[in-house]
Amino acid sequence: MKTIKESASAAKAASAEVAHLSTDTKNAALLTMAEALVEDKEKIIAANARDMKAAKERGTSDALLDRLALNEKRIADMAEGIRQIAALPDPVGEIIDSWVTADGLRIKKVRVPMGVIGIIYEARPNVTADAAALAFKAGSSILLRGSASAYESNAAIVSSLRRALTSHGICPDAVCLVEDNNREAVSEMLRMREYIDVIIPRGGASLIKNAVENSTVPVIETGVGNCHVYVDESADYDMAENIVVNAKTQRPGVCNAAETLLVHKKWAEKYLGRLLSKLVSLGVELHGDEISRSFCDAVIPATDDDWAEEYLSLKMAVRVVDDVREAVAHINKYGTKHTECIVTSSPGSEVAKYFKETVDAAAVNVNASTRFTDGFMYGFGAEIGISTQKLHARGPMGLREITSYKYIVEGDGQIRK
Amino acid sequence: MKTIKESASAAKAASAEVAHLSTDTKNAALLTMAEALVEDKEKIIAANARDMKAAKERGTSDALLDRLALNEKRIADMAEGIRQIAALPDPVGEIIDSWVTADGLRIKKVRVPMGVIGIIYEARPNVTADAAALAFKAGSSILLRGSASAYESNAAIVSSLRRALTSHGICPDAVCLVEDNNREAVSEMLRMREYIDVIIPRGGASLIKNAVENSTVPVIETGVGNCHVYVDESADYDMAENIVVNAKTQRPGVCNAAETLLVHKKWAEKYLGRLLSKLVSLGVELHGDEISRSFCDAVIPATDDDWAEEYLSLKMAVRVVDDVREAVAHINKYGTKHTECIVTSSPGSEVAKYFKETVDAAAVNVNASTRFTDGFMYGFGAEIGISTQKLHARGPMGLREITSYKYIVEGDGQIRK
């Protein structure tokens, strides 16, 4: 077994080569990576079966088992994801800006690879292939630290990807899996400033909290989404119902699903009973304030915890507010800076303007479901996560968001006076 | 005395107001801030005298006393700095990008303020006014944690700035000074994720290391500069001498001064003796490898520590290398990712291309002194520091670099299929 230091050091050593591969070479290698996964599907499924068996023996929940499971279809999907990444424009070398200074220096701001990207994630083997392909296209090495419970699956996937790199004469250490499955390896990884340029934690709140609190490597915080839909006084009923139902029920277990419904008191008088009945009929468990409960018997009293919780399930908190100011104050108090939505029939109004300007979140949606905050939906072609911090990248992170830049300054012998 | 929590919470509360001030209001307030410093110069100088007296009693070095000292001229310079910031374009509200997605969503990527910027710095009271003005123009509150030894000076400056804000009806807590001068206050500040969006440490290596290692708030690492000048085989002697002398001696105590000279072996044979004699005649103490010492008797043998050290004084390490590859390997091993320079008479050559592409630094200069890495020299109008990390901002940070962005997504009721 390689120690984590050996893995990180290998990824760092490979990063100089990866940074300078041509777009054509990277794309050809990506297509071979996709092919290799399909060719090796039996080995990967066999490795996954070992993980699944151990997970079942530990009494893992069905939901987690479903995330862990691989089959032919899921492997084909991973391969297709890699092919899509091959088809995306190469971010490396893009001239972001250029100008000439008063001293006659010609400055270019050029997009460059990050170096080594570390990713810490849960038992979802598809993330292994996705993240490796994204980092590689963006010119960086990747150090993958998946869950110990998916180790066999991850190792099989990484082995296929590395074989593909080697077949193109590329150092396979561009994709490194952490082989040390002890918890201490994560702590060590979080302090490897010498080898790792950025760490992206992907997973539940405790995994992210651990990275944020203990890392000395810069972290991009991702994913926790306590998203709200605010239905303003002027909202059209059908649009409001469509958006609230979609945001809550279309895929409740993901970070861009809505968790709290805020409703203007005047709209509530006319329509809230009908909307809440609709949600109840769809199996949503409602936790509401006193006024909202007066419109629907099925609503359970909400506690302060309900406003802060990311349910990730068919539950929704409901609160009636006096106006947009109260809605925004609630959102900025309890939200996680992910995605916030207003439904209004006057998108050009002062109310909508106030909402757009004052809500502090990566994405502020006017008359569009919170579910759209996603690299694919934004047209980025792929995403490595959704940033909920303000530094570096905010919202969906595609290829550009996992790069850095440098200044190339060209002169004719200028010195500073 | 306010606790640091009270100060941070006040800055946070004020940030929502600052974020929405019009450009005109901010500029008018900045001009009043500049005026207030000049009006209050006697009070400020008196406060500074108390800091100076205590510092002298503690036996503070002349260099540090010089940084701490304020006089009428320095106060006028601070005021002029603020006026220049007033004249810069407002970064807030800039539409960075916009597009329409396949679902017909109209997405705008809009520049927004960071929120609360925390800055931790040494005994240089001019940073207090600079940083406060930059943060304010960028729409953020600032929490200033200066050195305890400059507390009286900082408090007097902040008091003037706050009076100016109040006179425009703006909450003065947009500019907050940490009143708790205990070291524990810094530790507490580094963990105030609830109130502070980013921390920028400005000062020596240990101050920066403390922030990087102990902060849970995202940090932008600044300033340590072990910068190199590489003189290639083809370099013109006069240009090389001009650049090396300027990079080393024009202001040796700053981060963009050069610390190590790397010379191609063929150029060394012809010119290194002459160049080293020139440096010696200018008072530079040279620490060199064996070959470089053969060209000049005054060169002291270099140790491994010399390659890694940021001298910040009239000392320079010297090494003769076989070619650009050896030079770049040296730079990427010992450099601090700040500014690296190549001198060459063939700026379009493969050698120059290799240097530009392979050196891992915020700024890579071809035939231009390292001393140009500076927000003013780049034309940013001002700077809050020079980032040496790859995340968020790299190199000189002006107003744009201390902002974030958000996505405004406008639809007509779209839901996700």
Contacts between the chains, C-beta under 8 A, distances in Angstrom:
chain1	res1	chain2	res2	distance
A	16	B	332	7.8
A	16	B	358	7.1
A	20	B	357	6.4
A	20	B	358	7.3
A	99	B	379	6.8
A	101	B	372	7.8
A	101	B	377	6.5
A	101	B	378	6.5
A	101	B	379	5.3
A	102	B	379	6.8
A	103	B	372	7.1
A	103	B	377	6.9
A	105	B	368	5.6
A	105	B	372	6.2
A	105	B	377	7.8
A	107	B	378	6.5
A	114	B	390	5.7
A	115	B	360	7.3
A	115	B	390	6.6
A	193	B	212	7.7
A	197	B	390	5.2
A	197	B	391	7.5
A	198	B	390	7.2
A	198	B	391	5.7
A	212	B	193	7.7
A	212	B	216	5.8
A	213	B	216	5.1
A	216	B	212	5.8
A	216	B	213	5.1
A	218	B	218	7.1
A	218	B	219	7.5
A	218	B	389	6.2
A	218	B	390	7.9
A	218	B	391	4.3
A	219	B	218	7.5
A	220	B	391	7.5
A	236	B	413	7.7
A	238	B	413	8.0
A	239	B	413	4.1
A	242	B	413	6.1
A	242	B	415	5.3
A	243	B	413	6.7
A	243	B	415	6.1
A	245	B	415	7.9
A	246	B	415	3.6
A	246	B	416	6.0
A	247	B	415	7.9
A	250	B	415	7.3
A	250	B	416	5.7
A	332	B	16	7.7
A	347	B	410	6.4
A	356	B	408	5.4
A	357	B	20	6.4
A	358	B	16	7.1
A	358	B	20	7.3
A	360	B	115	7.2
A	361	B	406	6.6
A	362	B	406	6.0
A	362	B	407	6.5
A	363	B	406	6.9
A	363	B	407	4.5
A	363	B	409	5.7
A	364	B	406	6.3
A	364	B	407	7.2
A	364	B	408	5.4
A	364	B	409	7.0
A	365	B	409	4.5
A	365	B	410	7.8
A	365	B	411	6.9
A	366	B	408	7.4
A	366	B	409	7.1
A	366	B	410	4.7
A	366	B	411	6.8
A	367	B	410	7.0
A	367	B	411	4.7
A	367	B	412	5.9
A	367	B	413	5.3
A	367	B	414	7.5
A	368	B	105	5.6
A	368	B	409	5.4
A	368	B	410	7.1
A	368	B	411	3.2
A	368	B	413	7.5
A	368	B	414	4.7
A	368	B	415	7.9
A	369	B	414	6.5
A	369	B	415	4.6
A	369	B	416	5.4
A	371	B	415	7.3
A	371	B	416	3.9
A	372	B	101	7.9
A	372	B	103	7.1
A	372	B	105	6.2
A	372	B	409	6.4
A	372	B	411	7.9
A	372	B	414	7.0
A	372	B	416	6.0
A	373	B	407	7.8
A	373	B	409	7.8
A	377	B	101	6.5
A	377	B	103	6.9
A	377	B	105	7.8
A	377	B	416	7.1
A	378	B	101	6.5
A	378	B	107	6.5
A	378	B	407	7.7
A	379	B	99	6.8
A	379	B	101	5.4
A	379	B	102	6.8
A	389	B	218	6.1
A	390	B	114	5.7
A	390	B	115	6.6
A	390	B	197	5.2
A	390	B	198	7.2
A	390	B	218	7.9
A	390	B	404	3.8
A	391	B	197	7.5
A	391	B	198	5.7
A	391	B	218	4.3
A	391	B	220	7.4
A	391	B	391	6.8
A	391	B	392	4.7
A	391	B	404	7.2
A	392	B	391	4.7
A	392	B	392	4.1
A	394	B	404	5.9
A	394	B	405	5.8
A	394	B	406	6.2
A	394	B	407	7.6
A	395	B	406	7.5
A	395	B	407	5.3
A	404	B	390	3.8
A	404	B	391	7.2
A	404	B	394	5.9
A	405	B	394	5.8
A	406	B	361	6.6
A	406	B	362	6.0
A	406	B	363	6.9
A	406	B	364	6.3
A	406	B	394	6.2
A	406	B	395	7.4
A	407	B	362	6.5
A	407	B	363	4.5
A	407	B	364	7.2
A	407	B	373	7.8
A	407	B	378	7.7
A	407	B	394	7.6
A	407	B	395	5.3
A	408	B	356	5.4
A	408	B	364	5.4
A	408	B	366	7.4
A	409	B	363	5.7
A	409	B	364	7.0
A	409	B	365	4.5
A	409	B	366	7.1
A	409	B	368	5.4
A	409	B	372	6.3
A	409	B	373	7.8
A	410	B	347	6.4
A	410	B	365	7.8
A	410	B	366	4.7
A	410	B	367	6.9
A	410	B	368	7.1
A	411	B	365	6.9
A	411	B	366	6.8
A	411	B	367	4.7
A	411	B	368	3.1
A	411	B	372	7.8
A	412	B	367	5.9
A	413	B	236	7.7
A	413	B	238	8.0
A	413	B	239	4.1
A	413	B	242	6.1
A	413	B	243	6.6
A	413	B	367	5.3
A	413	B	368	7.5
A	414	B	367	7.5
A	414	B	368	4.7
A	414	B	369	6.5
A	414	B	372	7.0
A	415	B	242	5.3
A	415	B	243	6.1
A	415	B	245	7.9
A	415	B	246	3.6
A	415	B	247	7.9
A	415	B	250	7.3
A	415	B	368	7.9
A	415	B	369	4.6
A	415	B	371	7.3
A	416	B	246	6.0
A	416	B	250	5.7
A	416	B	369	5.4
A	416	B	371	3.9
A	416	B	372	6.0
A	416	B	377	7.1
